[in-house]
Amino acid sequence: MSAAVPGIPAPAFRRVLLAWYTASKRDLPWRRSNAFYPVWLSEVMLQQTRVEAVIPYYLRFLERWPSVEALAGAPETDVLAAWSGLGYYRRARNLHRAAAQMAAGGLPATHEQVLALPGAGTYTAAAIASIALGLPHAAVDGNVTRVVARLTNDASETTSPGARRRIAEAARALLDTRRPGDFNQAMMELGAVICLPRTPACGRCPVETFCAARAAGTAPELPVKLRKQKTRDVRLDLVVFENERGVFLMRRSSAERRLADFWELPEKKLLRGARCRRLREFRHQIVNDRLRVAVWTSRAAPPPEGRWFSFAELDGVPLTTVTRKALDARIPSGAGK
């Protein structure tokens, strides 16, 4: 049994937090069902991705593949194409592998079985097990880490082993084992809408009276994090070849770790001095790389490696996010449309 959190009477804390969550929670589509498939799908999509970005993808996936069996039976290229633009594409491959595993062996019934799914880490497994299966596992993501660090006024660097252990223990001690799914979602909701990173809305917080950092005046300073790795500026020049056949794309190598078999626009450096006309420019960030992408067009012959895709085919092709943005950013010529 987890030890109590000093200064926080757990029964009162749970009661106040759950009452606030019941009355104030956002109406998110994955909260309309506690069935395993939609909960699992949403948690995989929400890994390192904003709620607003996930919603349209989640709804499209559910409409196209309404069950684990349907998703498992889809070609991986279709799944990758539907995921295009959401980023962190290994999640899509793991999603497809996990669907095949569940279609063959049945849905998980225990936390350990959830954790054994491809792509299910400690947090994801705890969230799914608590929400879909009602199992008493505390889910600790970035939002919950921030909430607990402030509740306990813990000024340690949050990725240190000691701080991670203390935060996990406090989350387990506070967990309402009768409503673990709702409690975990309430903690995440609190971090997402009230206990914000730099400007916590302490005056609107339902559990303000339980917060040691609020009492000490240190809430805006917590949690303490290591400085992020320095961002690198990267220039990328992409060429749109467009005619009555559609758009010319090149395929990334199957041996690549992150974007294997995705299609993208050719880089300008492959054209060996051919004349190009600049269309647009946009910015895009991938982890620590800050890309400045220039979009060009040319009447030269495209590189020999690649193929033409009609505009009607593009929705079914796994495109890199940068390629999708580049195609959206080009000056419409009307060719092939």
FENBELUR-V18494 format. One record per backbone hydrogen bond with DSSP energy under -1.0 kcal/mol. CO is the residue of the C=O (numbers start at 1). NH is the residue of the N-H. Records with the same first field share a line. If there is no record, write none. Layout:
# FENBELUR-V18494
CO: NH / NH
This chain:
# FENBELUR-V18494
5: 8
9: 13
10: 14
11: 15
12: 16
13: 17
14: 18
15: 19
16: 20
17: 21
18: 22
19: 23
20: 24
21: 25
26: 28
28: 31
29: 32
35: 39
36: 40
37: 41
38: 42
39: 43
40: 44
41: 45
42: 46
46: 49
50: 54
51: 55
54: 58
55: 59
56: 60
57: 61
58: 62
59: 63
60: 64
61: 65
67: 71
68: 72
69: 73
71: 74
75: 79
76: 80
77: 81
78: 82
79: 83
80: 84
83: 86
88: 91
89: 93
90: 94
91: 95
92: 96
93: 97
94: 98
95: 99
96: 100
97: 101
98: 102
99: 103
100: 104
101: 105
102: 106
110: 114
111: 115
112: 116
114: 117
117: 120
121: 125
122: 126
123: 127
124: 128
125: 129
126: 130
127: 131
128: 132
129: 135
135: 137
141: 145
142: 146
143: 147
144: 148
145: 149
146: 150
147: 151
148: 152
149: 154
150: 213
151: 212
157: 160
160: 164
161: 165
162: 166
163: 167
164: 168
165: 169
166: 170
167: 171
168: 172
169: 173
170: 174
171: 175
179: 183
180: 184
181: 185
182: 186
183: 187
184: 188
185: 189
186: 190
187: 191
188: 192
189: 193
190: 194 / 195
194: 196 / 201
200: 202
201: 204
202: 205
205: 208
207: 210
208: 211
211: 215
212: 216
213: 217 / 218
218: 221
219: 222
224: 158
232: 290
234: 292
236: 294
237: 268
238: 296
241: 248
243: 246
246: 243
247: 309
249: 307
250: 264
253: 256
259: 262
262: 252
263: 320
264: 250
266: 239
267: 270
268: 271
277: 297
280: 295
282: 293
284: 291
286: 289
288: 232
289: 286
290: 234
291: 284
292: 236
293: 282
294: 238
295: 279 / 280
296: 240
297: 277
307: 249
309: 247
313: 316
314: 317
317: 319
318: 263
320: 324
321: 325
322: 326
323: 327
324: 328
325: 329
334: 337
